[in-house]
Amino acid sequence: MCRILTLVSATFILALHSLGVDGGLKEWRNNIIYHVYPRSFKDSNGDGVGDLPGITSKLEHVKDTGADTLYLSPIYSSPMKDFGYDVSNHKDIAVEYGTLEDFDGLIAKAKELGLKVLLDFVPNHTSDEHEWFKKSIDRIAPYDDYYIWRDAKNGSNGERLPPNNWLSYMAGSAWEWNEKRQQYYYHAFVPGQPDLNYRNPKVKQEMDGVLLFWLRKGVDGFRVDAPNFLMEDAELRDEPKTGALVPEREHDSLYHIYTRSLNECYPVIESWRNLLDDYSSKSHTSLKYLILEAWAPIDHAMGYYNVGVDPFNFMLLFNVSRNSTPSEFKRVISTWLNAIPDSEVTNWIIGNHDHHRVASKFSKIDERTDQMPMLAMILPGIVMVYNGEEIGMLDRKFTYEETVDPYGCQAGRERYHLYERDAGRTPFQWDQTTSAGFSNNTKTWLPVNENYKTLNLALQKKAENSHYKIFQALTSLKRFSPVLKSGTTEILATDDVLGIVRRLEGHRPITLLINFSNSLTKIDAQSWLNIPEGVVVYTTSLGSGLEKGTTLNSSKLELKGAVSVVLM
């Protein structure tokens, strides 16, 4: 049985924030960034691992999605203990991904298609196989102080103990003993990723050189990995316990007040913003973009805007779920929009390689697959899309024996499912052929999801309507609508429906309605949202029963359960 929604809801208007003129980066303010996980996008040589030539061969698809920018997870030389985030040479390409010449070819093809390219910059740590670390172990100057080395503490029985109680994000002590150097080194992540010592200015100079190397290769900017891990307490004070009901060795058992989000991180990031600006000025190229993967409290994240850099907005990734109410979505969205400084732009990340796929996280039924992409595209600012979201790819369930992700492996058999990230990293599903068209090899680095014969890009391109075609309609609207580019934003919520209204003087409003109920809901949207009586369906989630181009009476709208619709 349907219910008539209450037509009273508190509303507020949020001005669309745009990147300031001073920053010279206004061209990025509505950018659609397509995130490719290189191992899983396209294998060109049949070894079961994605590579740069494979990505290059599929850049037309990236363009066809409506994206403006290609963003690549790490492609640097690496022993792959953390699949590329353990860098052994910042200025070369991982052998399984190709060569520097392959990268040059990718840049050339991207520019030909009008795509910008962002690289994942990993400054917090290196691989333990990096030349710097090997020389640091041997105390060879100047590398002897490139990492965070400390003597052991003596236990009550004379046993060797780590310098303090700091824990690795991957679980267990963050200190690893090195027999040759006879000291512990600090690693925020896995032992194969020793943290660099940013209190040593030579380390900063080295990483400046890395940025310049890739800028000269033609990249348009960087996504900075784990920037709030860059600095640690100089006194190495123990971190307080949280009292959380988790094993003592797990990261969540401590408050990380001495190892994360220290104010000393800001000057390092600001210097990189200045470096990029200086490079653009001297080389007469367009200004370069810098965005940070800052897993930080909102007040610390906002501080990065003050040094000219955008922090990732993880609010839709971490703070809502399939069980969240419209009011909770409204609160989460408005909290971020109200926090960002005037003249700055927000961004929306609904999924990435470290989390469950959006369609699995938010959708108990297929009708909800389009919900989150619709929300991200209609909200103001930059949108980052993880490969596969455009076709509604789903998680694949992994056994402990199949798990290769170090997070899952280190958590152990009983808790691996809480931490493993393999579920959202399976190969892209291009078509119905061998290994979903990802590779001609039946054995791929991660198994292909078994649903690929019914869920793939080729089928969705042929279908009269599909997740992919809905996605393309959304990106087209995002790119070309003045209302979405420059309009104000109103967010409204009832018990069952979230409403987003974008307005711009001289233009008819654009409205998004999301029915969180699984039942038919009737809405007088004209009164509730103050929109025109006659509205046209621009696009709608699959199975809505609404046809694109149909004119509706907004005072008598009926939305089937779980339906999302964009009205113009």
Summary of the structure (lengths in Angstrom):
residues: 568
radius of gyration: 24.3
end to end distance: 28.2
largest distance: 80.3
contacts: 1900
relative contact order: 0.12
helix: 32%
strand: 18%
